[in-house]
Amino acid sequence: MGLFSRHPAARDVATTVAQTVQAPPRSLWADGFGRLAIRAVQIIVVVILVAGLIWGIQQLTLVIIPLILALIFASAFGPVTMWMRRKGVPAVLATLLTLLAVVVVLGVLGWLVVSAVIDQWDTLSSQAVAGFQQAQDWYHTLPFAISQDQVNQAVSAIGDFVTSAQFGNGALAGVSAVASFVTGFVLMVVILFFFLKDGPRMWEFVLRPFHGSDYDRARRIGDKTVTVLGSYIRGTASVAAVDAVGIGIGLLILQVPLALPLAVLVFLLAFIPIVGAVTAGILAALVALVTNGWVVALIVVGIVVLVNQLEGNFLQPVLMGRSMKLHSFVVLVVLAGGTAIGGILGTLLAVPLTAVAWGIITVWNGPDQPAEWARRKKRRNPVPLAGNESEG
């Protein structure tokens, strides 16, 4: 068994097999960093697709926005049309009656607001001038003050801007915006008519390419979308109406001018969650401060806070249901993103569209089966919740 032996020593069988069978080459994508790179590429692709979709929507706002608004209104008013059709009213007549009822309600509200403003304009303008004079007198008591020359320069700058070409271009842009608004409104009414009249048949036509489980999923998505949008709009309108009535009665009792227009403004701003209620309260308090003094303004703030607490703790859970409630943090982020992308319309549409997206996720795999990644996970050692919180 020496160095020059004709019979080499026998090696361990396991060692021989391990040396013969070589390990496969290690992939660059198999380790943690590789998986992170793959995930980053996937995220980049998704972001690019979403950005492209948003860009396309912005280029076709004259068509996309009326289509979305018509879908929302059809989801809200569709049950009324279907109820009349079940009672034997022809489809065209039921649709026209629904549209006529909406136009009448909006027209009556507009007439009430305009008439209230016209009736109280003289009183409001005189009180506003007096309030402005009081603000000026209070301002002169401060340790710093703006000289009359600075005021005259500011007025002169405003006059120069009004007579400049830039202001003229802005006015032309405003005329173009009004024309686009009228065109979009007419298009929305036409689309809404066909949605109310032939919505189910139109959806069945869209579902023709789907079969089997894909067809069932697409049908669940359509039903959930209509349900969420209808529940959101009807629930928000009910809550907004209660807010408007409560705050309006308080303003009437306190004899605050423009109580009816402010109540209508409260109703409209209530469609913007969280931010709308705060804005409406601030405007009502400012009008009360200018016309009735700071004591009445504080009372108005108290009324607004009381009504908002009633809304948040009682009306929304009862009228809109737990399934429609999004976390306040999500609402604020969505509102900010919608405002940045679509302005006022983005602010109004961000929350209902987000609610629709979450509703679709909750029925992705079945009527009560969310997508796999969105299902609630069971914790072996649950984290204790603070106070009286529950898992919800």
CYANA upper distance limits for C-alpha pairs under 8 A (distance plus 0.5 A):
  1 MET  CA      5 SER  CA      5.98
  1 MET  CA      7 HIS  CA      7.84
  1 MET  CA      8 PRO  CA      7.48
  1 MET  CA      9 ALA  CA      7.44
 11 ARG  CA     15 THR  CA      7.77
 11 ARG  CA     16 THR  CA      7.46
 12 ASP  CA     16 THR  CA      6.85
 13 VAL  CA     17 VAL  CA      6.78
 14 ALA  CA     18 ALA  CA      6.61
 15 THR  CA     19 GLN  CA      6.71
 16 THR  CA     20 THR  CA      6.67
 17 VAL  CA     21 VAL  CA      6.62
 18 ALA  CA     22 GLN  CA      7.63
 26 ARG  CA     30 ALA  CA      7.90
 27 SER  CA     31 ASP  CA      8.27
 28 LEU  CA     34 GLY  CA      6.57
 29 TRP  CA     33 PHE  CA      7.88
 29 TRP  CA     34 GLY  CA      4.40
 29 TRP  CA     35 ARG  CA      6.44
 29 TRP  CA     37 ALA  CA      8.43
 29 TRP  CA     38 ILE  CA      8.17
 30 ALA  CA     34 GLY  CA      6.29
 30 ALA  CA     35 ARG  CA      7.02
 31 ASP  CA     35 ARG  CA      6.87
 32 GLY  CA     36 LEU  CA      6.68
 33 PHE  CA     37 ALA  CA      6.70
 34 GLY  CA     38 ILE  CA      6.79
 35 ARG  CA     39 ARG  CA      6.67
 36 LEU  CA     40 ALA  CA      6.60
 37 ALA  CA     41 VAL  CA      6.74
 38 ILE  CA     42 GLN  CA      6.80
 39 ARG  CA     43 ILE  CA      6.71
 40 ALA  CA     44 ILE  CA      6.67
 41 VAL  CA     45 VAL  CA      6.74
 42 GLN  CA     46 VAL  CA      6.76
 43 ILE  CA     47 VAL  CA      6.61
 44 ILE  CA     48 ILE  CA      6.63
 45 VAL  CA     49 LEU  CA      6.72
 46 VAL  CA     50 VAL  CA      6.65
 47 VAL  CA     51 ALA  CA      6.50
 48 ILE  CA     52 GLY  CA      6.55
 49 LEU  CA     53 LEU  CA      6.66
 50 VAL  CA     54 ILE  CA      6.68
 51 ALA  CA     55 TRP  CA      6.56
 52 GLY  CA     56 GLY  CA      6.60
 53 LEU  CA     57 ILE  CA      6.72
 54 ILE  CA     58 GLN  CA      6.68
 55 TRP  CA     59 GLN  CA      6.80
 56 GLY  CA     60 LEU  CA      6.83
 57 ILE  CA     61 THR  CA      6.25
 57 ILE  CA     64 ILE  CA      6.92
 60 LEU  CA     64 ILE  CA      6.40
 61 THR  CA     65 ILE  CA      5.79
 61 THR  CA     66 PRO  CA      8.42
 62 LEU  CA     66 PRO  CA      7.31
 62 LEU  CA    180 SER  CA      7.77
 62 LEU  CA    183 THR  CA      8.39
 62 LEU  CA    184 GLY  CA      6.27
 63 VAL  CA     67 LEU  CA      6.71
 63 VAL  CA    184 GLY  CA      7.75
 63 VAL  CA    187 LEU  CA      8.36
 64 ILE  CA     68 ILE  CA      6.69
 65 ILE  CA     69 LEU  CA      6.60
 65 ILE  CA    184 GLY  CA      8.33
 66 PRO  CA     70 ALA  CA      6.38
 66 PRO  CA    184 GLY  CA      6.33
 66 PRO  CA    185 PHE  CA      7.40
 66 PRO  CA    187 LEU  CA      6.90
 66 PRO  CA    188 MET  CA      4.98
 66 PRO  CA    191 ILE  CA      8.24
 67 LEU  CA     71 LEU  CA      6.71
 67 LEU  CA    188 MET  CA      6.82
 67 LEU  CA    191 ILE  CA      7.26
 68 ILE  CA     72 ILE  CA      6.77
 69 LEU  CA     73 PHE  CA      6.67
 69 LEU  CA    188 MET  CA      7.43
 70 ALA  CA     74 ALA  CA      6.39
 70 ALA  CA    188 MET  CA      6.01
 70 ALA  CA    189 VAL  CA      7.64
 70 ALA  CA    191 ILE  CA      6.63
 70 ALA  CA    192 LEU  CA      5.22
 70 ALA  CA    195 PHE  CA      8.03
 71 LEU  CA     75 SER  CA      6.58
 71 LEU  CA    192 LEU  CA      7.50
 71 LEU  CA    195 PHE  CA      7.73
 72 ILE  CA     76 ALA  CA      6.84
 72 ILE  CA    226 VAL  CA      8.37
 72 ILE  CA    229 LEU  CA      6.34
 72 ILE  CA    230 GLY  CA      7.40
 72 ILE  CA    233 ILE  CA      8.11
 73 PHE  CA     77 PHE  CA      6.49
 73 PHE  CA     78 GLY  CA      8.39
 73 PHE  CA    192 LEU  CA      7.73
 73 PHE  CA    230 GLY  CA      8.25
 74 ALA  CA     78 GLY  CA      5.62
 74 ALA  CA    192 LEU  CA      6.64
 74 ALA  CA    195 PHE  CA      6.73
 74 ALA  CA    196 LEU  CA      6.33
 74 ALA  CA    230 GLY  CA      8.45
 75 SER  CA     79 PRO  CA      8.27
 75 SER  CA    226 VAL  CA      5.70
 75 SER  CA    227 THR  CA      7.59
 75 SER  CA    229 LEU  CA      6.45
 75 SER  CA    230 GLY  CA      5.02
 76 ALA  CA    229 LEU  CA      7.43
 76 ALA  CA    230 GLY  CA      4.61
 76 ALA  CA    231 SER  CA      7.70
 76 ALA  CA    233 ILE  CA      6.61
 76 ALA  CA    234 ARG  CA      6.65
 77 PHE  CA     81 THR  CA      7.26
 77 PHE  CA     98 THR  CA      7.85
 77 PHE  CA    196 LEU  CA      8.44
 77 PHE  CA    230 GLY  CA      8.18
 78 GLY  CA     82 MET  CA      6.66
 78 GLY  CA    196 LEU  CA      6.45
 79 PRO  CA     83 TRP  CA      6.48
 80 VAL  CA     84 MET  CA      6.92
 80 VAL  CA     98 THR  CA      7.62
 81 THR  CA     85 ARG  CA      6.77
 81 THR  CA     91 ALA  CA      8.48
 81 THR  CA     94 ALA  CA      6.06
 81 THR  CA     95 THR  CA      6.48
 81 THR  CA     98 THR  CA      6.87
 81 THR  CA    196 LEU  CA      7.37
 82 MET  CA     86 ARG  CA      6.65
 83 TRP  CA     87 LYS  CA      6.91
 84 MET  CA     88 GLY  CA      7.14
 84 MET  CA     89 VAL  CA      6.01
 84 MET  CA     94 ALA  CA      6.46
 85 ARG  CA     89 VAL  CA      5.28
 85 ARG  CA     90 PRO  CA      6.64
 85 ARG  CA     91 ALA  CA      6.63
 85 ARG  CA     94 ALA  CA      6.95
 89 VAL  CA     93 LEU  CA      7.14
 89 VAL  CA     94 ALA  CA      6.42
 90 PRO  CA     94 ALA  CA      6.53
 91 ALA  CA     95 THR  CA      6.66
 91 ALA  CA    197 LYS  CA      6.40
 92 VAL  CA     96 LEU  CA      6.69
 92 VAL  CA    197 LYS  CA      6.93
 93 LEU  CA     97 LEU  CA      6.55
 94 ALA  CA     98 THR  CA      6.73
 95 THR  CA     99 LEU  CA      6.80
 95 THR  CA    193 PHE  CA      6.99
 95 THR  CA    196 LEU  CA      6.51
 95 THR  CA    197 LYS  CA      6.41
 96 LEU  CA    100 LEU  CA      6.48
 96 LEU  CA    193 PHE  CA      8.13
 97 LEU  CA    101 ALA  CA      6.59
 98 THR  CA    102 VAL  CA      6.90
 99 LEU  CA    103 VAL  CA      6.74
 99 LEU  CA    193 PHE  CA      8.15
100 LEU  CA    104 VAL  CA      6.58
101 ALA  CA    105 VAL  CA      6.69
102 VAL  CA    106 LEU  CA      6.72
103 VAL  CA    107 GLY  CA      6.42
104 VAL  CA    108 VAL  CA      6.56
105 VAL  CA    109 LEU  CA      6.79
106 LEU  CA    110 GLY  CA      6.65
107 GLY  CA    111 TRP  CA      6.58
108 VAL  CA    112 LEU  CA      6.64
109 LEU  CA    113 VAL  CA      6.74
109 LEU  CA    264 VAL  CA      8.27
110 GLY  CA    114 VAL  CA      6.65
111 TRP  CA    115 SER  CA      6.47
112 LEU  CA    116 ALA  CA      6.56
112 LEU  CA    260 LEU  CA      8.20
112 LEU  CA    261 PRO  CA      8.47
113 VAL  CA    117 VAL  CA      6.73
113 VAL  CA    260 LEU  CA      6.98
113 VAL  CA    261 PRO  CA      5.52
113 VAL  CA    264 VAL  CA      8.01
114 VAL  CA    118 ILE  CA      6.68
114 VAL  CA    261 PRO  CA      8.49
115 SER  CA    119 ASP  CA      6.58
116 ALA  CA    120 GLN  CA      6.66
116 ALA  CA    258 LEU  CA      7.07
116 ALA  CA    260 LEU  CA      7.33
116 ALA  CA    261 PRO  CA      7.48
117 VAL  CA    121 TRP  CA      6.04
117 VAL  CA    258 LEU  CA      6.91
117 VAL  CA    261 PRO  CA      7.72
120 GLN  CA    124 LEU  CA      6.49
120 GLN  CA    257 PRO  CA      7.34
120 GLN  CA    258 LEU  CA      7.31
121 TRP  CA    125 SER  CA      6.42
122 ASP  CA    126 SER  CA      6.72
123 THR  CA    127 GLN  CA      6.66
123 THR  CA    257 PRO  CA      8.50
124 LEU  CA    128 ALA  CA      6.42
124 LEU  CA    257 PRO  CA      7.08
124 LEU  CA    291 THR  CA      7.74
125 SER  CA    129 VAL  CA      6.67
126 SER  CA    130 ALA  CA      6.77
127 GLN  CA    131 GLY  CA      6.51
127 GLN  CA    290 VAL  CA      7.52
127 GLN  CA    291 THR  CA      5.86
128 ALA  CA    132 PHE  CA      6.52
128 ALA  CA    290 VAL  CA      6.47
128 ALA  CA    291 THR  CA      6.90
129 VAL  CA    133 GLN  CA      6.66
130 ALA  CA    134 GLN  CA      6.76
131 GLY  CA    135 ALA  CA      6.71
131 GLY  CA    290 VAL  CA      5.60
131 GLY  CA    291 THR  CA      7.24
132 PHE  CA    136 GLN  CA      6.73
132 PHE  CA    290 VAL  CA      8.18
133 GLN  CA    137 ASP  CA      6.72
134 GLN  CA    138 TRP  CA      6.64
135 ALA  CA    139 TYR  CA      6.51
136 GLN  CA    140 HIS  CA      6.84
137 ASP  CA    141 THR  CA      7.42
138 TRP  CA    142 LEU  CA      7.74
139 TYR  CA    145 ALA  CA      7.66
140 HIS  CA    144 PHE  CA      8.33
140 HIS  CA    145 ALA  CA      6.75
146 ILE  CA    150 GLN  CA      6.92
146 ILE  CA    151 VAL  CA      7.67
147 SER  CA    151 VAL  CA      7.11
148 GLN  CA    152 ASN  CA      6.68
149 ASP  CA    153 GLN  CA      6.64
150 GLN  CA    154 ALA  CA      6.71
151 VAL  CA    155 VAL  CA      6.79
152 ASN  CA    156 SER  CA      6.57
153 GLN  CA    157 ALA  CA      6.58
154 ALA  CA    158 ILE  CA      6.81
155 VAL  CA    159 GLY  CA      6.78
156 SER  CA    160 ASP  CA      6.67
157 ALA  CA    161 PHE  CA      6.72
158 ILE  CA    162 VAL  CA      6.79
159 GLY  CA    163 THR  CA      6.89
160 ASP  CA    164 SER  CA      6.51
161 PHE  CA    166 GLN  CA      7.77
161 PHE  CA    167 PHE  CA      6.72
162 VAL  CA    167 PHE  CA      6.07
162 VAL  CA    168 GLY  CA      8.38
163 THR  CA    167 PHE  CA      7.31
163 THR  CA    168 GLY  CA      8.20
164 SER  CA    168 GLY  CA      7.18
165 ALA  CA    169 ASN  CA      6.68
166 GLN  CA    170 GLY  CA      6.72
167 PHE  CA    171 ALA  CA      6.67
168 GLY  CA    172 LEU  CA      6.75
169 ASN  CA    173 ALA  CA      6.65
170 GLY  CA    174 GLY  CA      6.65
171 ALA  CA    175 VAL  CA      6.80
172 LEU  CA    176 SER  CA      6.77
173 ALA  CA    177 ALA  CA      6.65
174 GLY  CA    178 VAL  CA      6.72
175 VAL  CA    179 ALA  CA      6.78
176 SER  CA    180 SER  CA      6.69
177 ALA  CA    181 PHE  CA      6.57
178 VAL  CA    182 VAL  CA      6.73
179 ALA  CA    183 THR  CA      6.72
180 SER  CA    184 GLY  CA      6.51
181 PHE  CA    185 PHE  CA      6.49
182 VAL  CA    186 VAL  CA      6.72
183 THR  CA    187 LEU  CA      6.70
184 GLY  CA    188 MET  CA      6.51
185 PHE  CA    189 VAL  CA      6.77
186 VAL  CA    190 VAL  CA      6.86
187 LEU  CA    191 ILE  CA      6.68
188 MET  CA    192 LEU  CA      6.40
189 VAL  CA    193 PHE  CA      6.65
190 VAL  CA    194 PHE  CA      7.11
191 ILE  CA    195 PHE  CA      6.64
192 LEU  CA    196 LEU  CA      6.59
193 PHE  CA    197 LYS  CA      6.61
194 PHE  CA    198 ASP  CA      6.03
194 PHE  CA    199 GLY  CA      7.22
195 PHE  CA    199 GLY  CA      4.81
195 PHE  CA    202 MET  CA      8.44
198 ASP  CA    202 MET  CA      6.57
199 GLY  CA    203 TRP  CA      6.72
200 PRO  CA    204 GLU  CA      6.77
201 ARG  CA    205 PHE  CA      6.82
202 MET  CA    206 VAL  CA      6.96
203 TRP  CA    207 LEU  CA      6.83
204 GLU  CA    208 ARG  CA      7.00
207 LEU  CA    215 TYR  CA      7.26
207 LEU  CA    218 ALA  CA      7.64
207 LEU  CA    219 ARG  CA      8.13
210 PHE  CA    214 ASP  CA      6.18
210 PHE  CA    215 TYR  CA      5.15
210 PHE  CA    218 ALA  CA      8.20
211 HIS  CA    215 TYR  CA      5.20
211 HIS  CA    216 ASP  CA      8.28
212 GLY  CA    216 ASP  CA      7.02
213 SER  CA    217 ARG  CA      6.62
214 ASP  CA    218 ALA  CA      6.61
215 TYR  CA    219 ARG  CA      6.62
216 ASP  CA    220 ARG  CA      6.68
217 ARG  CA    221 ILE  CA      6.67
217 ARG  CA    363 VAL  CA      8.42
217 ARG  CA    364 TRP  CA      7.02
217 ARG  CA    365 ASN  CA      7.77
217 ARG  CA    366 GLY  CA      7.87
218 ALA  CA    222 GLY  CA      6.75
219 ARG  CA    223 ASP  CA      6.65
220 ARG  CA    224 LYS  CA      6.45
220 ARG  CA    360 ILE  CA      8.46
220 ARG  CA    363 VAL  CA      7.21
220 ARG  CA    364 TRP  CA      8.29
220 ARG  CA    366 GLY  CA      8.36
220 ARG  CA    367 PRO  CA      7.63
221 ILE  CA    225 THR  CA      6.53
221 ILE  CA    360 ILE  CA      6.05
221 ILE  CA    363 VAL  CA      7.67
221 ILE  CA    364 TRP  CA      8.02
222 GLY  CA    226 VAL  CA      6.83
223 ASP  CA    227 THR  CA      6.60
224 LYS  CA    228 VAL  CA      6.44
224 LYS  CA    356 VAL  CA      8.01
224 LYS  CA    359 GLY  CA      6.87
224 LYS  CA    360 ILE  CA      6.94
224 LYS  CA    363 VAL  CA      8.26
225 THR  CA    229 LEU  CA      6.59
225 THR  CA    356 VAL  CA      6.06
225 THR  CA    359 GLY  CA      7.67
225 THR  CA    360 ILE  CA      7.57
226 VAL  CA    230 GLY  CA      6.42
227 THR  CA    231 SER  CA      6.44
228 VAL  CA    232 TYR  CA      6.39
228 VAL  CA    324 MET  CA      7.78
228 VAL  CA    352 PRO  CA      8.39
228 VAL  CA    355 ALA  CA      7.51
228 VAL  CA    356 VAL  CA      6.49
228 VAL  CA    359 GLY  CA      7.54
229 LEU  CA    233 ILE  CA      6.60
229 LEU  CA    352 PRO  CA      6.96
229 LEU  CA    356 VAL  CA      7.42
230 GLY  CA    234 ARG  CA      6.50
231 SER  CA    235 GLY  CA      6.17
231 SER  CA    320 MET  CA      6.98
231 SER  CA    324 MET  CA      8.42
232 TYR  CA    236 THR  CA      6.33
232 TYR  CA    320 MET  CA      7.09
232 TYR  CA    324 MET  CA      7.44
232 TYR  CA    352 PRO  CA      7.27
233 ILE  CA    237 ALA  CA      6.42
234 ARG  CA    238 SER  CA      6.65
235 GLY  CA    239 VAL  CA      6.72
235 GLY  CA    316 GLN  CA      7.94
235 GLY  CA    319 LEU  CA      5.86
235 GLY  CA    320 MET  CA      5.48
236 THR  CA    240 ALA  CA      6.40
236 THR  CA    270 ALA  CA      7.86
236 THR  CA    271 PHE  CA      6.87
236 THR  CA    316 GLN  CA      8.48
236 THR  CA    320 MET  CA      7.95
237 ALA  CA    241 ALA  CA      6.50
237 ALA  CA    267 PHE  CA      8.17
237 ALA  CA    271 PHE  CA      7.99
238 SER  CA    242 VAL  CA      6.87
238 SER  CA    319 LEU  CA      8.03
239 VAL  CA    243 ASP  CA      6.72
239 VAL  CA    270 ALA  CA      8.38
239 VAL  CA    311 GLU  CA      7.18
239 VAL  CA    315 LEU  CA      6.88
239 VAL  CA    316 GLN  CA      7.37
239 VAL  CA    319 LEU  CA      8.10
240 ALA  CA    244 ALA  CA      6.52
240 ALA  CA    266 VAL  CA      7.69
240 ALA  CA    267 PHE  CA      5.22
240 ALA  CA    268 LEU  CA      7.89
240 ALA  CA    270 ALA  CA      5.80
240 ALA  CA    271 PHE  CA      7.77
241 ALA  CA    245 VAL  CA      6.59
241 ALA  CA    267 PHE  CA      6.35
242 VAL  CA    246 GLY  CA      6.54
243 ASP  CA    247 ILE  CA      6.54
243 ASP  CA    266 VAL  CA      7.51
243 ASP  CA    267 PHE  CA      7.35
243 ASP  CA    307 VAL  CA      6.73
243 ASP  CA    308 ASN  CA      7.89
243 ASP  CA    311 GLU  CA      7.90
244 ALA  CA    248 GLY  CA      6.15
244 ALA  CA    263 ALA  CA      5.18
244 ALA  CA    264 VAL  CA      6.93
244 ALA  CA    265 LEU  CA      8.46
244 ALA  CA    266 VAL  CA      5.92
244 ALA  CA    267 PHE  CA      5.72
245 VAL  CA    249 ILE  CA      6.51
245 VAL  CA    263 ALA  CA      7.31
246 GLY  CA    250 GLY  CA      6.90
246 GLY  CA    307 VAL  CA      7.21
247 ILE  CA    251 LEU  CA      6.70
247 ILE  CA    263 ALA  CA      6.98
247 ILE  CA    266 VAL  CA      8.49
247 ILE  CA    303 ILE  CA      7.12
247 ILE  CA    304 VAL  CA      6.89
247 ILE  CA    307 VAL  CA      7.67
248 GLY  CA    252 LEU  CA      6.65
248 GLY  CA    259 ALA  CA      6.28
248 GLY  CA    260 LEU  CA      6.84
248 GLY  CA    262 LEU  CA      7.71
248 GLY  CA    263 ALA  CA      5.39
249 ILE  CA    253 ILE  CA      6.66
250 GLY  CA    254 LEU  CA      6.74
250 GLY  CA    300 VAL  CA      7.84
250 GLY  CA    303 ILE  CA      7.35
251 LEU  CA    255 GLN  CA      6.49
251 LEU  CA    256 VAL  CA      5.76
251 LEU  CA    257 PRO  CA      8.44
251 LEU  CA    259 ALA  CA      5.97
251 LEU  CA    300 VAL  CA      7.67
252 LEU  CA    256 VAL  CA      6.68
252 LEU  CA    259 ALA  CA      6.43
254 LEU  CA    296 VAL  CA      7.60
255 GLN  CA    259 ALA  CA      8.32
256 VAL  CA    287 VAL  CA      8.00
256 VAL  CA    288 ALA  CA      6.32
256 VAL  CA    291 THR  CA      7.73
256 VAL  CA    292 ASN  CA      7.37
257 PRO  CA    287 VAL  CA      8.11
257 PRO  CA    288 ALA  CA      8.22
257 PRO  CA    291 THR  CA      7.95
258 LEU  CA    262 LEU  CA      6.58
259 ALA  CA    263 ALA  CA      6.61
260 LEU  CA    264 VAL  CA      6.78
261 PRO  CA    265 LEU  CA      6.62
262 LEU  CA    266 VAL  CA      6.64
262 LEU  CA    280 ALA  CA      8.29
262 LEU  CA    284 ALA  CA      7.04
263 ALA  CA    267 PHE  CA      6.84
264 VAL  CA    268 LEU  CA      6.83
265 LEU  CA    269 LEU  CA      6.54
265 LEU  CA    280 ALA  CA      7.33
266 VAL  CA    270 ALA  CA      6.52
266 VAL  CA    276 GLY  CA      8.31
266 VAL  CA    277 ALA  CA      7.51
266 VAL  CA    280 ALA  CA      5.83
266 VAL  CA    281 GLY  CA      8.39
267 PHE  CA    271 PHE  CA      7.99
269 LEU  CA    276 GLY  CA      5.02
269 LEU  CA    277 ALA  CA      6.96
269 LEU  CA    279 THR  CA      8.10
269 LEU  CA    280 ALA  CA      7.09
270 ALA  CA    276 GLY  CA      5.71
270 ALA  CA    277 ALA  CA      6.20
271 PHE  CA    276 GLY  CA      7.43
271 PHE  CA    348 LEU  CA      7.23
272 ILE  CA    276 GLY  CA      5.24
272 ILE  CA    277 ALA  CA      8.15
272 ILE  CA    347 THR  CA      7.41
272 ILE  CA    348 LEU  CA      6.44
273 PRO  CA    277 ALA  CA      7.65
273 PRO  CA    331 VAL  CA      7.88
273 PRO  CA    351 VAL  CA      8.45
274 ILE  CA    278 VAL  CA      7.19
274 ILE  CA    332 LEU  CA      8.42
275 VAL  CA    279 THR  CA      6.69
276 GLY  CA    280 ALA  CA      6.63
277 ALA  CA    281 GLY  CA      6.68
277 ALA  CA    308 ASN  CA      7.81
278 VAL  CA    282 ILE  CA      6.73
279 THR  CA    283 LEU  CA      6.79
280 ALA  CA    284 ALA  CA      6.71
281 GLY  CA    285 ALA  CA      6.58
281 GLY  CA    300 VAL  CA      8.34
281 GLY  CA    301 VAL  CA      7.02
281 GLY  CA    304 VAL  CA      6.28
282 ILE  CA    286 LEU  CA      6.61
282 ILE  CA    301 VAL  CA      8.27
283 LEU  CA    287 VAL  CA      6.80
284 ALA  CA    288 ALA  CA      6.76
284 ALA  CA    300 VAL  CA      7.64
285 ALA  CA    289 LEU  CA      6.49
285 ALA  CA    297 ALA  CA      5.37
285 ALA  CA    298 LEU  CA      7.75
285 ALA  CA    300 VAL  CA      6.31
285 ALA  CA    301 VAL  CA      6.60
286 LEU  CA    290 VAL  CA      6.67
286 LEU  CA    297 ALA  CA      7.53
287 VAL  CA    291 THR  CA      6.62
287 VAL  CA    292 ASN  CA      8.49
287 VAL  CA    297 ALA  CA      8.43
288 ALA  CA    292 ASN  CA      5.64
288 ALA  CA    293 GLY  CA      6.97
288 ALA  CA    294 TRP  CA      8.00
288 ALA  CA    296 VAL  CA      6.73
288 ALA  CA    297 ALA  CA      5.43
288 ALA  CA    300 VAL  CA      7.91
289 LEU  CA    293 GLY  CA      5.10
289 LEU  CA    294 TRP  CA      5.56
289 LEU  CA    295 VAL  CA      8.42
289 LEU  CA    296 VAL  CA      7.45
289 LEU  CA    297 ALA  CA      5.45
292 ASN  CA    296 VAL  CA      6.54
292 ASN  CA    297 ALA  CA      7.80
293 GLY  CA    297 ALA  CA      6.88
294 TRP  CA    298 LEU  CA      6.66
295 VAL  CA    299 ILE  CA      6.94
296 VAL  CA    300 VAL  CA      6.68
297 ALA  CA    301 VAL  CA      6.80
298 LEU  CA    302 GLY  CA      6.79
299 ILE  CA    303 ILE  CA      6.76
300 VAL  CA    304 VAL  CA      6.70
301 VAL  CA    305 VAL  CA      6.68
302 GLY  CA    306 LEU  CA      6.62
303 ILE  CA    307 VAL  CA      6.66
304 VAL  CA    308 ASN  CA      6.60
305 VAL  CA    309 GLN  CA      6.65
306 LEU  CA    310 LEU  CA      6.80
307 VAL  CA    311 GLU  CA      6.66
308 ASN  CA    312 GLY  CA      6.58
309 GLN  CA    313 ASN  CA      6.46
310 LEU  CA    314 PHE  CA      6.12
310 LEU  CA    315 LEU  CA      7.14
311 GLU  CA    315 LEU  CA      5.23
311 GLU  CA    316 GLN  CA      6.48
312 GLY  CA    316 GLN  CA      6.24
312 GLY  CA    317 PRO  CA      8.17
313 ASN  CA    317 PRO  CA      7.59
314 PHE  CA    318 VAL  CA      6.80
315 LEU  CA    319 LEU  CA      6.25
315 LEU  CA    320 MET  CA      8.34
316 GLN  CA    320 MET  CA      5.78
316 GLN  CA    321 GLY  CA      7.41
317 PRO  CA    321 GLY  CA      5.37
317 PRO  CA    322 ARG  CA      6.40
317 PRO  CA    325 LYS  CA      8.37
320 MET  CA    324 MET  CA      6.51
320 MET  CA    325 LYS  CA      8.06
321 GLY  CA    325 LYS  CA      7.54
324 MET  CA    355 ALA  CA      7.22
326 LEU  CA    330 VAL  CA      7.06
326 LEU  CA    331 VAL  CA      7.01
326 LEU  CA    355 ALA  CA      7.81
327 HIS  CA    331 VAL  CA      6.81
328 SER  CA    332 LEU  CA      6.70
329 PHE  CA    333 VAL  CA      6.76
330 VAL  CA    334 VAL  CA      6.49
331 VAL  CA    335 LEU  CA      6.48
331 VAL  CA    351 VAL  CA      6.96
332 LEU  CA    336 ALA  CA      6.67
333 VAL  CA    337 GLY  CA      6.68
334 VAL  CA    338 GLY  CA      6.41
334 VAL  CA    350 ALA  CA      6.44
334 VAL  CA    351 VAL  CA      7.02
334 VAL  CA    354 THR  CA      8.10
335 LEU  CA    339 THR  CA      6.50
335 LEU  CA    346 GLY  CA      8.20
335 LEU  CA    347 THR  CA      5.92
335 LEU  CA    350 ALA  CA      6.47
335 LEU  CA    351 VAL  CA      7.36
336 ALA  CA    340 ALA  CA      6.69
336 ALA  CA    347 THR  CA      8.03
337 GLY  CA    341 ILE  CA      6.67
337 GLY  CA    350 ALA  CA      8.39
338 GLY  CA    342 GLY  CA      6.16
338 GLY  CA    343 GLY  CA      7.39
338 GLY  CA    345 LEU  CA      8.47
338 GLY  CA    346 GLY  CA      4.77
338 GLY  CA    347 THR  CA      5.56
338 GLY  CA    349 LEU  CA      7.95
338 GLY  CA    350 ALA  CA      5.73
339 THR  CA    343 GLY  CA      4.89
339 THR  CA    344 ILE  CA      6.71
339 THR  CA    345 LEU  CA      8.13
339 THR  CA    346 GLY  CA      5.59
339 THR  CA    347 THR  CA      5.31
340 ALA  CA    346 GLY  CA      8.18
341 ILE  CA    346 GLY  CA      6.94
342 GLY  CA    346 GLY  CA      4.50
342 GLY  CA    347 THR  CA      7.61
343 GLY  CA    347 THR  CA      6.78
344 ILE  CA    348 LEU  CA      6.87
345 LEU  CA    349 LEU  CA      6.54
346 GLY  CA    350 ALA  CA      6.11
347 THR  CA    351 VAL  CA      8.22
348 LEU  CA    352 PRO  CA      8.49
349 LEU  CA    353 LEU  CA      6.56
350 ALA  CA    354 THR  CA      6.61
351 VAL  CA    355 ALA  CA      6.63
352 PRO  CA    356 VAL  CA      6.68
353 LEU  CA    357 ALA  CA      6.73
354 THR  CA    358 TRP  CA      6.78
355 ALA  CA    359 GLY  CA      6.54
356 VAL  CA    360 ILE  CA      6.66
357 ALA  CA    361 ILE  CA      6.95
358 TRP  CA    362 THR  CA      6.87
359 GLY  CA    363 VAL  CA      7.27
360 ILE  CA    364 TRP  CA      6.53
361 ILE  CA    370 PRO  CA      6.08
361 ILE  CA    371 ALA  CA      6.26
361 ILE  CA    374 ALA  CA      7.89
362 THR  CA    368 ASP  CA      7.36
362 THR  CA    369 GLN  CA      6.72
362 THR  CA    370 PRO  CA      4.37
362 THR  CA    371 ALA  CA      6.99
362 THR  CA    374 ALA  CA      8.24
363 VAL  CA    367 PRO  CA      5.61
363 VAL  CA    368 ASP  CA      6.30
363 VAL  CA    369 GLN  CA      5.99
363 VAL  CA    370 PRO  CA      5.58
363 VAL  CA    371 ALA  CA      7.76
364 TRP  CA    369 GLN  CA      7.15
364 TRP  CA    370 PRO  CA      5.87
364 TRP  CA    371 ALA  CA      5.74
365 ASN  CA    369 GLN  CA      5.65
365 ASN  CA    370 PRO  CA      6.26
365 ASN  CA    371 ALA  CA      6.23
365 ASN  CA    372 GLU  CA      8.39
366 GLY  CA    370 PRO  CA      7.50
370 PRO  CA    374 ALA  CA      6.63
370 PRO  CA    375 ARG  CA      6.43
371 ALA  CA    375 ARG  CA      7.03
385 LEU  CA    389 GLU  CA      6.50
385 LEU  CA    390 SER  CA      7.62
